Structures are given as structure tokens and as C-alpha cells.
Amino acid sequence: MKGAEAFWRKFSTKSKNANVENFELLKKKLRCKFKSVGMLELDTIINNYLNANISIMDQDKVKLMYNLACIDTTNLQKLFYFYGKGNKYNVEILSQFLKNKDEKEIQDTLKLLDDIMKRSCMGIHDVGKRSL
């Protein structure tokens, strides 16, 4: 995964708004990371989030996605499970997994994680509404 981490570092230092090709590469690298360990549900959640937000994602959000990508896959799965169960206000759990211990960045990553989970749930509810 060192290639993905190097990509994220390089990508997060680029201009404020990146082009579509860079985001497509970003999505492929994320998908490769999650599929390689059999985390298809998490892959789908993150891929759906990236697809929905690709046009509005800026450098700051990319850096936060980098934070999530740097967490090893087992802990990332635990983290999504933990926050998916409604324990989304416990910053200590998230800070254990992040390499950067900057408090503001941890809070922002927590907000991103919460946003990903909310959008994932909204997508599920939207499908149910369409079928009614």
C-alpha cells in the first residue's frame, strides 16, 4: 500500500481543485485497497461517497480521505463498524488509528467519517422510497 500512500501525499499537495482524471485514479487506488482484503461493503460505501462528491471535493477533503486510507484495513473496518453503530462522538477511538495527532484534523476526519456513514444510510433509504 506504499504506492497508494505516496499517491495520496502527492495528490493532497496539489492545487485546491483537482481534475477528474486525478479523482478517477484516487477512486481506483481506494477500491484496490479495500477489495484486496475482501472489504467489498466498505469499498462500496466509500466508492459511492466519492462518486457523489467528486465534483465538490477540495484539497482539504482529499487530505482527510488520505487519513482514512492510511489506517490499516483491519482497523479501518473496525472504525466503520464502530461509527456505524452510533458511537460517532468518541474521538479517542479515531485518534488511536490516525498517524497525525492534530486535534483539528482528527475532528475533521471524524466529520468526514460521519458524512460517509450518513450518505451511505441515505442511499439505502432512497432505494426503499423509490420502490414504494
C-alpha positions, 0 to 999 in steps of 0.5 A, a space after each residue: 500500500 506504499 504506492 497508494 500512500 505516496 499517491 495520496 501525499 502527492 495528490 493532497 499537495 496539489 492545487 485546491 481543485 483537482 481534475 477528474 482524471 486525478 479523482 478517477 485514479 484516487 477512486 481506483 487506488 481506494 477500491 484496490 485497497 479495500 477489495 484486496 482484503 475482501 472489504 467489498 461493503 466498505 469499498 462500496 460505501 466509500 466508492 459511492 461517497 466519492 462518486 457523489 462528491 467528486 465534483 465538490 471535493 477540495 484539497 482539504 477533503 482529499 487530505 482527510 480521505 488520505 487519513 482514512 486510507 492510511 489506517 490499516 484495513 483491519 482497523 479501518 473496518 473496525 472504525 466503520 463498524 464502530 461509527 456505524 453503530 452510533 458511537 460517532 462522538 468518541 474521538 479517542 477511538 479515531 485518534 488511536 488509528 490516525 498517524 497525525 495527532 492534530 486535534 483539528 484534523 482528527 475532528 475533521 476526519 471524524 466529520 468526514 467519517 460521519 458524512 460517509 456513514 450518513 450518505 451511505 444510510 441515505 442511499 439505502 433509504 432512497 432505494 426503499 422510497 423509490 420502490 414504494 
